[in-house]
Amino acid sequence: MKKKIIIAGGGFGGLFTALELNDSFDITLLTDSDHFIFKPLLYEYLSGEVEAWHIAPTYDELLDRHVHVNRAPLKAVEFSNWTVTLEDNTTLDYDALVLALGAITNYAGVLGAAEFALPFRELAHADQLRERMVTALDQIAPDLPPQDVRKAMTFAIVGGGASGVELATKMADLLQDAFRRRALPGEPRVLVIEMGDKLVPGMGEEIRDYVEGALRESRVEIHTLTKVVQVKETSVIIEHDGAQTEIPTAAVVWVGGVQINPLVKDLDLEKTARGLIKVHPTLQTVSQETVFALGDIAFVPDAAPTLAGTAQLALQEARLVARNLTAYLDGSEKLETRHFEELGEAVSLGTERAAVLAGGKAFGGSLARQARFAMYTSRLPTWHHRLRVGASWFFGGTEPRPLLPLGYRR
């Protein structure tokens, strides 16, 4: 009988672990969705530079038949008898378990944030944000004074990491293009709110120059050393240097950090003070050798600090987990370890440019934008999906889709 592997989580860590395993095992992937999502390109989905099928292929398309997809999420694990319980109360047994549960949006207890701020982690979130932008544009009267236009077209992004920068420049470019097309008075206002003293703190200085230049070109307003006090339905209250200001908004988008999947808290595994699962260099958990953990929920000391929470770390970890799972279940006493290195940085900076850091050298502009697409094509899940998407981008292009009025069909 084939040995059973259960993989909890269908993100980068879970999916790529499944793809690396061969058909000598009986594999079950637990996920609450029917599709994977390549999150680094979610900003391009918002702008229409890529289509849904490019970045969100279904698991049925990606996985061979020896991997069974179960859309009942994990509920609990009983390590003593090697079983898991799913949300539908189904019980499954395993010979090895992979925990790749990922993270969720962290609203940090800010009043009204969970209720009124838009997260940005799924296709539906991007669709909702794009609709909110179009709706706000549609409500601008041609004779509205510029100062009132700016007030009605204010979008606040909470979080000044790479996600905040990519989202802000993309939104600003889209909105400014819409203003030109519609001949609207005034200009839109896109602002980034960051608690720290600078944006993208994990990025090197080489790429930071391109980021700061793009923010200026896109006319994004930066508020550092500023915290969000409250999010309301049509405004946000911020605090800087002890003074509070309420800013009317068309939307508040929250990319201000993530927190570990709440399920991890209830698992009887040794964790760090931050709640991350402790793992050996083999990515087996310290508490259970039959259980592997990776991605946002695992603490891996032997990794470059800039990799924390990134897709590229989960990709590297998935390959190691798959090799070690195979060796462990085949009875090998020698499992592999590795140091996880930064493979390069690529950040989208609006609809026409990007910045890329590779081999210690940074470059930006339209060439970097094309390089970023090429880089991410090579990291899509399977060769046949890479081929289809690469051909689509090569022959069809990656031009943004304008923010046309609701109901308009080209």
VEXROGU-494437 format. One record per residue (C-alpha): x, y, z; residue in one letter. Coordinates in nm, 3 decimals, padded with zeros to 5 digits. Layout:
site px X&py Y&pz Z&resn A
...
REM end
This chain:
site px 00.000&py 00.000&pz 00.000&resn M
site px 00.116&py 00.351&pz -00.078&resn K
site px 00.213&py 00.560&pz 00.220&resn K
site px -00.017&py 00.853&pz 00.287&resn K
site px 00.092&py 01.216&pz 00.287&resn I
site px -00.147&py 01.493&pz 00.388&resn I
site px -00.055&py 01.849&pz 00.289&resn I
site px -00.254&py 02.117&pz 00.472&resn A
site px -00.257&py 02.436&pz 00.266&resn G
site px -00.272&py 02.508&pz -00.106&resn G
site px -00.044&py 02.811&pz -00.129&resn G
site px 00.312&py 02.816&pz -00.255&resn F
site px 00.445&py 02.582&pz 00.015&resn G
site px 00.167&py 02.325&pz -00.007&resn G
site px 00.119&py 02.319&pz -00.384&resn L
site px 00.488&py 02.307&pz -00.475&resn F
site px 00.549&py 02.031&pz -00.221&resn T
site px 00.274&py 01.827&pz -00.390&resn A
site px 00.419&py 01.898&pz -00.735&resn L
site px 00.764&py 01.778&pz -00.628&resn E
site px 00.636&py 01.443&pz -00.498&resn L
site px 00.600&py 01.144&pz -00.728&resn N
site px 00.313&py 00.897&pz -00.763&resn D
site px 00.464&py 00.641&pz -00.526&resn S
site px 00.267&py 00.812&pz -00.248&resn F
site px -00.101&py 00.863&pz -00.178&resn D
site px -00.120&py 01.244&pz -00.143&resn I
site px -00.409&py 01.457&pz -00.019&resn T
site px -00.400&py 01.836&pz -00.048&resn L
site px -00.631&py 02.021&pz 00.191&resn L
site px -00.743&py 02.364&pz 00.070&resn T
site px -01.061&py 02.571&pz 00.088&resn D
site px -01.029&py 02.691&pz -00.274&resn S
site px -01.048&py 02.528&pz -00.617&resn D
site px -00.753&py 02.730&pz -00.747&resn H
site px -00.399&py 02.831&pz -00.661&resn F
site px -00.310&py 03.199&pz -00.672&resn I
site px 00.028&py 03.339&pz -00.774&resn F
site px 00.012&py 03.635&pz -00.535&resn K
site px 00.318&py 03.828&pz -00.661&resn P
site px 00.116&py 03.910&pz -00.974&resn L
site px -00.210&py 03.998&pz -00.800&resn L
site px -00.128&py 04.367&pz -00.855&resn Y
site px -00.112&py 04.303&pz -01.231&resn E
site px -00.449&py 04.129&pz -01.211&resn Y
site px -00.591&py 04.443&pz -01.050&resn L
site px -00.460&py 04.654&pz -01.337&resn S
site px -00.569&py 04.408&pz -01.605&resn G
site px -00.213&py 04.340&pz -01.721&resn E
site px -00.275&py 03.970&pz -01.658&resn V
site px -00.590&py 03.758&pz -01.662&resn E
site px -00.731&py 03.539&pz -01.389&resn A
site px -00.628&py 03.213&pz -01.557&resn W
site px -00.268&py 03.336&pz -01.582&resn H
site px -00.222&py 03.363&pz -01.205&resn I
site px -00.501&py 03.146&pz -01.064&resn A
site px -00.499&py 02.806&pz -01.238&resn P
site px -00.719&py 02.538&pz -01.085&resn T
site px -00.565&py 02.257&pz -00.883&resn Y
site px -00.724&py 02.010&pz -01.126&resn D
site px -00.522&py 02.170&pz -01.405&resn E
site px -00.197&py 02.165&pz -01.211&resn L
site px -00.198&py 01.836&pz -01.022&resn L
site px -00.176&py 01.478&pz -01.143&resn D
site px -00.435&py 01.224&pz -01.043&resn R
site px -00.223&py 01.079&pz -00.762&resn H
site px -00.286&py 01.402&pz -00.568&resn V
site px -00.637&py 01.421&pz -00.424&resn H
site px -00.771&py 01.771&pz -00.353&resn V
site px -01.003&py 01.792&pz -00.054&resn N
site px -01.175&py 02.128&pz -00.009&resn R
site px -01.265&py 02.069&pz 00.354&resn A
site px -01.003&py 02.269&pz 00.549&resn P
site px -00.805&py 02.127&pz 00.838&resn L
site px -00.976&py 02.152&pz 01.176&resn K
site px -00.752&py 01.959&pz 01.416&resn A
site px -00.461&py 01.716&pz 01.433&resn V
site px -00.426&py 01.419&pz 01.665&resn E
site px -00.054&py 01.349&pz 01.662&resn F
site px -00.075&py 01.045&pz 01.892&resn S
site px -00.272&py 00.840&pz 01.639&resn N
site px -00.155&py 01.017&pz 01.322&resn W
site px -00.493&py 01.150&pz 01.213&resn T
site px -00.640&py 01.484&pz 01.106&resn V
site px -00.997&py 01.605&pz 01.139&resn T
site px -01.144&py 01.830&pz 00.871&resn L
site px -01.407&py 02.101&pz 00.901&resn E
site px -01.671&py 01.859&pz 00.773&resn D
site px -01.568&py 01.624&pz 01.061&resn N
site px -01.410&py 01.374&pz 00.823&resn T
site px -01.109&py 01.195&pz 00.975&resn T
site px -00.805&py 01.104&pz 00.765&resn L
site px -00.494&py 00.913&pz 00.869&resn D
site px -00.143&py 00.990&pz 00.751&resn Y
site px 00.211&py 00.857&pz 00.748&resn D
site px 00.349&py 01.209&pz 00.710&resn A
site px 00.187&py 01.548&pz 00.749&resn L
site px 00.294&py 01.877&pz 00.590&resn V
site px 00.172&py 02.200&pz 00.748&resn L
site px 00.169&py 02.488&pz 00.499&resn A
site px -00.128&py 02.680&pz 00.635&resn L
site px 00.000&py 03.026&pz 00.550&resn G
site px -00.104&py 03.354&pz 00.706&resn A
site px -00.407&py 03.579&pz 00.719&resn I
site px -00.446&py 03.958&pz 00.720&resn T
site px -00.346&py 04.118&pz 01.049&resn N
site px -00.565&py 04.419&pz 01.134&resn Y
site px -00.369&py 04.467&pz 01.459&resn A
site px -00.687&py 04.532&pz 01.656&resn G
site px -00.748&py 04.866&pz 01.483&resn V
site px -01.106&py 04.979&pz 01.535&resn L
site px -01.319&py 04.926&pz 01.222&resn G
site px -01.035&py 04.780&pz 01.013&resn A
site px -01.173&py 04.429&pz 00.978&resn A
site px -01.517&py 04.568&pz 00.897&resn E
site px -01.436&py 04.849&pz 00.653&resn F
site px -01.083&py 04.804&pz 00.516&resn A
site px -01.031&py 04.592&pz 00.207&resn L
site px -00.774&py 04.312&pz 00.231&resn P
site px -00.565&py 04.227&pz -00.074&resn F
site px -00.485&py 03.857&pz -00.088&resn R
site px -00.730&py 03.698&pz -00.332&resn E
site px -00.878&py 03.753&pz -00.678&resn L
site px -01.205&py 03.860&pz -00.518&resn A
site px -01.023&py 04.130&pz -00.320&resn H
site px -00.870&py 04.272&pz -00.638&resn A
site px -01.207&py 04.260&pz -00.813&resn D
site px -01.369&py 04.443&pz -00.523&resn Q
site px -01.101&py 04.711&pz -00.516&resn L
site px -01.117&py 04.768&pz -00.891&resn R
site px -01.496&py 04.801&pz -00.872&resn E
site px -01.459&py 05.050&pz -00.586&resn R
site px -01.219&py 05.259&pz -00.797&resn M
site px -01.452&py 05.257&pz -01.099&resn V
site px -01.756&py 05.343&pz -00.885&resn T
site px -01.574&py 05.639&pz -00.732&resn A
site px -01.474&py 05.764&pz -01.078&resn L
site px -01.827&py 05.726&pz -01.211&resn D
site px -01.960&py 05.952&pz -00.936&resn Q
site px -01.736&py 06.248&pz -01.026&resn I
site px -01.937&py 06.523&pz -01.197&resn A
site px -01.750&py 06.710&pz -01.476&resn P
site px -01.807&py 07.046&pz -01.305&resn D
site px -01.700&py 06.936&pz -00.956&resn L
site px -01.430&py 07.165&pz -00.810&resn P
site px -01.082&py 07.007&pz -00.812&resn P
site px -01.053&py 07.014&pz -00.432&resn Q
site px -01.379&py 06.819&pz -00.401&resn D
site px -01.262&py 06.573&pz -00.665&resn V
site px -00.944&py 06.508&pz -00.469&resn R
site px -01.147&py 06.450&pz -00.153&resn K
site px -01.381&py 06.204&pz -00.329&resn A
site px -01.094&py 06.023&pz -00.499&resn M
site px -00.871&py 05.957&pz -00.197&resn T
site px -00.750&py 05.600&pz -00.152&resn F
site px -00.546&py 05.501&pz 00.153&resn A
site px -00.314&py 05.201&pz 00.162&resn I
site px -00.214&py 05.084&pz 00.510&resn V
site px 00.134&py 04.931&pz 00.510&resn G
site px 00.453&py 05.054&pz 00.350&resn G
site px 00.620&py 04.725&pz 00.268&resn G
site px 00.664&py 04.593&pz -00.084&resn A
site px 00.292&py 04.513&pz -00.108&resn S
site px 00.195&py 04.868&pz -00.016&resn G
site px 00.438&py 05.020&pz -00.266&resn V
site px 00.332&py 04.790&pz -00.550&resn E
site px -00.036&py 04.847&pz -00.483&resn L
site px -00.002&py 05.226&pz -00.442&resn A
site px 00.190&py 05.284&pz -00.765&resn T
site px -00.042&py 05.054&pz -00.958&resn K
site px -00.354&py 05.229&pz -00.830&resn M
site px -00.210&py 05.577&pz -00.884&resn A
site px -00.120&py 05.503&pz -01.247&resn D
site px -00.461&py 05.350&pz -01.317&resn L
site px -00.646&py 05.642&pz -01.161&resn L
site px -00.439&py 05.909&pz -01.335&resn Q
site px -00.496&py 05.733&pz -01.668&resn D
site px -00.871&py 05.729&pz -01.596&resn A
site px -00.869&py 06.102&pz -01.518&resn F
site px -00.707&py 06.174&pz -01.855&resn R
site px -00.947&py 05.950&pz -02.046&resn R
site px -01.252&py 06.097&pz -01.876&resn R
site px -01.121&py 06.457&pz -01.879&resn A
site px -01.195&py 06.491&pz -01.508&resn L
site px -01.089&py 06.803&pz -01.313&resn P
site px -00.819&py 06.784&pz -01.047&resn G
site px -00.636&py 06.461&pz -00.968&resn E
site px -00.674&py 06.149&pz -00.756&resn P
site px -00.502&py 06.109&pz -00.423&resn R
site px -00.327&py 05.786&pz -00.324&resn V
site px -00.152&py 05.775&pz 00.010&resn L
site px 00.052&py 05.511&pz 00.192&resn V
site px 00.037&py 05.499&pz 00.573&resn I
site px 00.337&py 05.335&pz 00.741&resn E
site px 00.415&py 05.309&pz 01.114&resn M
site px 00.791&py 05.283&pz 01.054&resn G
site px 01.030&py 05.559&pz 00.955&resn D
site px 01.072&py 05.439&pz 00.593&resn K
site px 00.907&py 05.230&pz 00.326&resn L
site px 01.015&py 04.880&pz 00.218&resn V
site px 01.256&py 04.847&pz 00.513&resn P
site px 01.374&py 04.502&pz 00.403&resn G
site px 01.493&py 04.615&pz 00.061&resn M
site px 01.850&py 04.710&pz -00.021&resn G
site px 01.951&py 05.065&pz -00.102&resn E
site px 02.021&py 04.972&pz -00.465&resn E
site px 01.656&py 04.904&pz -00.537&resn I
site px 01.520&py 05.165&pz -00.295&resn R
site px 01.624&py 05.450&pz -00.526&resn D
site px 01.399&py 05.312&pz -00.800&resn Y
site px 01.113&py 05.263&pz -00.555&resn V
site px 01.131&py 05.620&pz -00.425&resn E
site px 01.158&py 05.760&pz -00.779&resn G
site px 00.851&py 05.566&pz -00.892&resn A
site px 00.649&py 05.686&pz -00.593&resn L
site px 00.733&py 06.044&pz -00.685&resn R
site px 00.648&py 05.991&pz -01.052&resn E
site px 00.316&py 05.831&pz -00.961&resn S
site px 00.250&py 06.116&pz -00.714&resn R
site px 00.187&py 05.881&pz -00.424&resn V
site px 00.164&py 06.059&pz -00.088&resn E
site px 00.377&py 05.903&pz 00.187&resn I
site px 00.293&py 05.917&pz 00.560&resn H
site px 00.566&py 05.748&pz 00.768&resn T
site px 00.580&py 05.733&pz 01.148&resn L
site px 00.202&py 05.735&pz 01.125&resn T
site px -00.044&py 05.488&pz 01.272&resn K
site px -00.404&py 05.414&pz 01.184&resn V
site px -00.634&py 05.479&pz 01.480&resn V
site px -00.966&py 05.387&pz 01.319&resn Q
site px -01.111&py 05.288&pz 00.984&resn V
site px -01.462&py 05.409&pz 00.908&resn K
site px -01.689&py 05.334&pz 00.614&resn E
site px -01.586&py 05.651&pz 00.428&resn T
site px -01.278&py 05.773&pz 00.614&resn S
site px -00.964&py 05.681&pz 00.805&resn V
site px -00.830&py 05.840&pz 01.124&resn I
site px -00.451&py 05.857&pz 01.143&resn I
site px -00.213&py 05.980&pz 01.411&resn E
site px 00.125&py 06.144&pz 01.357&resn H
site px 00.339&py 06.307&pz 01.623&resn D
site px 00.049&py 06.294&pz 01.869&resn G
site px -00.201&py 06.471&pz 01.641&resn A
site px -00.497&py 06.288&pz 01.487&resn Q
site px -00.643&py 06.361&pz 01.144&resn T
site px -00.953&py 06.219&pz 00.979&resn E
site px -00.921&py 06.176&pz 00.604&resn I
site px -01.226&py 06.107&pz 00.385&resn P
site px -01.161&py 05.804&pz 00.163&resn T
site px -01.316&py 05.617&pz -00.125&resn A
site px -01.147&py 05.304&pz 00.006&resn A
site px -00.890&py 05.189&pz 00.261&resn V
site px -00.681&py 04.890&pz 00.157&resn V
site px -00.503&py 04.695&pz 00.431&resn W
site px -00.166&py 04.540&pz 00.352&resn V
site px -00.017&py 04.626&pz 00.689&resn G
site px 00.115&py 04.285&pz 00.777&resn G
site px -00.009&py 03.932&pz 00.836&resn V
site px -00.061&py 03.700&pz 01.127&resn Q
site px -00.019&py 03.326&pz 01.156&resn I
site px -00.318&py 03.112&pz 01.068&resn N
site px -00.518&py 03.082&pz 01.395&resn P
site px -00.527&py 02.702&pz 01.364&resn L
site px -00.154&py 02.687&pz 01.438&resn V
site px -00.214&py 02.819&pz 01.789&resn K
site px -00.411&py 02.507&pz 01.882&resn D
site px -00.159&py 02.257&pz 01.746&resn L
site px 00.041&py 02.077&pz 02.015&resn D
site px 00.378&py 02.168&pz 01.866&resn L
site px 00.671&py 02.361&pz 02.009&resn E
site px 00.662&py 02.725&pz 01.898&resn K
site px 00.856&py 03.048&pz 01.927&resn T
site px 00.740&py 03.345&pz 02.132&resn A
site px 00.578&py 03.482&pz 01.814&resn R
site px 00.382&py 03.158&pz 01.766&resn G
site px 00.588&py 03.018&pz 01.477&resn L
site px 00.637&py 02.642&pz 01.467&resn I
site px 00.993&py 02.539&pz 01.552&resn K
site px 01.150&py 02.310&pz 01.292&resn V
site px 01.480&py 02.129&pz 01.249&resn H
site px 01.701&py 02.222&pz 00.950&resn P
site px 01.530&py 01.930&pz 00.771&resn T
site px 01.198&py 02.120&pz 00.818&resn L
site px 01.062&py 01.846&pz 01.042&resn Q
site px 00.895&py 01.995&pz 01.345&resn T
site px 01.090&py 01.980&pz 01.668&resn V
site px 00.796&py 01.806&pz 01.836&resn S
site px 00.699&py 01.547&pz 01.572&resn Q
site px 00.937&py 01.393&pz 01.319&resn E
site px 00.647&py 01.280&pz 01.100&resn T
site px 00.527&py 01.640&pz 01.067&resn V
site px 00.693&py 01.899&pz 00.843&resn F
site px 00.618&py 02.273&pz 00.850&resn A
site px 00.709&py 02.550&pz 00.606&resn L
site px 00.618&py 02.895&pz 00.485&resn G
site px 00.467&py 03.169&pz 00.699&resn D
site px 00.401&py 02.943&pz 00.999&resn I
site px 00.752&py 02.797&pz 01.044&resn A
site px 01.060&py 02.946&pz 01.208&resn F
site px 01.365&py 02.863&pz 00.996&resn V
site px 01.682&py 03.019&pz 01.140&resn P
site px 01.900&py 02.931&pz 00.840&resn D
site px 01.735&py 03.171&pz 00.596&resn A
site px 01.821&py 03.521&pz 00.478&resn A
site px 01.624&py 03.772&pz 00.691&resn P
site px 01.474&py 03.937&pz 00.382&resn T
site px 01.304&py 03.609&pz 00.286&resn L
site px 01.060&py 03.601&pz 00.578&resn A
site px 00.703&py 03.573&pz 00.454&resn G
site px 00.798&py 03.559&pz 00.085&resn T
site px 00.686&py 03.323&pz -00.188&resn A
site px 01.043&py 03.248&pz -00.289&resn Q
site px 01.122&py 03.113&pz 00.058&resn L
site px 00.817&py 02.885&pz 00.045&resn A
site px 00.928&py 02.764&pz -00.301&resn L
site px 01.275&py 02.674&pz -00.177&resn Q
site px 01.137&py 02.509&pz 00.135&resn E
site px 00.886&py 02.305&pz -00.067&resn A
site px 01.163&py 02.140&pz -00.268&resn R
site px 01.348&py 02.046&pz 00.051&resn L
site px 01.033&py 01.915&pz 00.218&resn V
site px 00.950&py 01.697&pz -00.083&resn A
site px 01.300&py 01.546&pz -00.091&resn R
site px 01.303&py 01.484&pz 00.282&resn N
site px 00.951&py 01.341&pz 00.283&resn L
site px 01.053&py 01.094&pz 00.017&resn T
site px 01.369&py 00.997&pz 00.202&resn A
site px 01.193&py 00.969&pz 00.539&resn Y
site px 00.908&py 00.753&pz 00.412&resn L
site px 01.155&py 00.535&pz 00.222&resn D
site px 01.336&py 00.467&pz 00.548&resn G
site px 01.644&py 00.681&pz 00.499&resn S
site px 01.816&py 00.809&pz 00.812&resn E
site px 01.993&py 01.086&pz 00.624&resn K
site px 01.777&py 01.386&pz 00.542&resn L
site px 01.896&py 01.702&pz 00.368&resn E
site px 01.939&py 02.054&pz 00.499&resn T
site px 02.011&py 02.378&pz 00.318&resn R
site px 02.059&py 02.750&pz 00.364&resn H
site px 01.785&py 02.954&pz 00.201&resn F
site px 01.925&py 03.247&pz 00.003&resn E
site px 01.771&py 03.555&pz -00.154&resn E
site px 01.719&py 03.476&pz -00.524&resn L
site px 01.671&py 03.838&pz -00.623&resn G
site px 01.405&py 04.102&pz -00.578&resn E
site px 01.147&py 04.223&pz -00.826&resn A
site px 00.894&py 04.490&pz -00.743&resn V
site px 00.620&py 04.629&pz -00.966&resn S
site px 00.616&py 05.009&pz -00.974&resn L
site px 00.302&py 05.109&pz -01.158&resn G
site px 00.171&py 05.001&pz -01.497&resn T
site px 00.481&py 05.090&pz -01.699&resn E
site px 00.784&py 05.016&pz -01.484&resn R
site px 00.935&py 04.792&pz -01.219&resn A
site px 01.264&py 04.744&pz -01.037&resn A
site px 01.471&py 04.427&pz -01.027&resn V
site px 01.769&py 04.334&pz -00.811&resn L
site px 01.966&py 04.037&pz -00.939&resn A
site px 02.326&py 03.941&pz -00.887&resn G
site px 02.377&py 04.241&pz -00.661&resn G
site px 02.282&py 04.485&pz -00.938&resn K
site px 01.958&py 04.679&pz -00.967&resn A
site px 01.786&py 04.819&pz -01.272&resn F
site px 01.447&py 04.976&pz -01.332&resn G
site px 01.201&py 05.110&pz -01.586&resn G
site px 01.015&py 04.931&pz -01.865&resn S
site px 01.299&py 04.681&pz -01.916&resn L
site px 01.272&py 04.578&pz -01.552&resn A
site px 00.898&py 04.537&pz -01.599&resn R
site px 00.957&py 04.289&pz -01.880&resn Q
site px 01.229&py 04.114&pz -01.678&resn A
site px 00.987&py 04.078&pz -01.389&resn R
site px 00.729&py 03.911&pz -01.613&resn F
site px 00.997&py 03.676&pz -01.746&resn A
site px 01.115&py 03.594&pz -01.393&resn M
site px 00.767&py 03.513&pz -01.272&resn Y
site px 00.686&py 03.311&pz -01.582&resn T
site px 00.968&py 03.078&pz -01.483&resn S
site px 00.822&py 03.042&pz -01.132&resn R
site px 00.466&py 02.950&pz -01.231&resn L
site px 00.368&py 02.606&pz -01.102&resn P
site px 00.403&py 02.367&pz -01.400&resn T
site px 00.582&py 02.367&pz -01.734&resn W
site px 00.260&py 02.347&pz -01.935&resn H
site px 00.108&py 02.640&pz -01.744&resn H
site px 00.429&py 02.840&pz -01.789&resn R
site px 00.417&py 02.766&pz -02.161&resn L
site px 00.054&py 02.877&pz -02.198&resn R
site px 00.101&py 03.194&pz -01.995&resn V
site px 00.432&py 03.281&pz -02.159&resn G
site px 00.277&py 03.245&pz -02.504&resn A
site px -00.020&py 03.459&pz -02.400&resn S
site px 00.208&py 03.736&pz -02.274&resn W
site px 00.439&py 03.714&pz -02.577&resn F
site px 00.166&py 03.722&pz -02.842&resn F
site px -00.108&py 03.911&pz -02.659&resn G
site px 00.096&py 04.154&pz -02.453&resn G
site px 00.054&py 04.276&pz -02.098&resn T
site px -00.107&py 04.615&pz -02.141&resn E
site px -00.317&py 04.745&pz -01.851&resn P
site px -00.696&py 04.756&pz -01.880&resn R
site px -00.837&py 05.108&pz -01.831&resn P
site px -01.081&py 05.187&pz -01.553&resn L
site px -01.381&py 05.219&pz -01.782&resn L
site px -01.729&py 05.308&pz -01.652&resn P
site px -01.925&py 05.022&pz -01.497&resn L
site px -02.125&py 04.837&pz -01.759&resn G
site px -01.901&py 04.952&pz -02.044&resn Y
site px -01.799&py 04.674&pz -02.282&resn R
site px -01.517&py 04.708&pz -02.532&resn R
REM end
